[in-house]
Amino acid sequence: MSDKVYCGSGKKQKDNWLKVSVCLTDLQEHAFEYNGKKYVKLNININDEPNEWGKDVSLSVDTWQPEQTETVDTSNDMPF
């Protein structure tokens, strides 16, 4: 598992409202393209205790990648 890539923080305003700031500079290298648009997957965590600046929401890049499985081409296998 790789190190977390933090890219922003914020504050919980209400139970269903989080207010955050995201650092686009830190996100650019993690962007991927899909159907002609650029995306970045993020993890948003609500922390039990605010940090020294009163921020209780943290953002990190979702760097999870599925395990690469090796596929074997069996189309040219001989039956003997």
Secondary structure, DSSP 8 states (H G I E B T S, - for coil): -----EEEEEEEEETTEEEEEE-HHHHGGG-EEETTEEE--EEEEE-SS--TTS--EEEEE-------------TT----
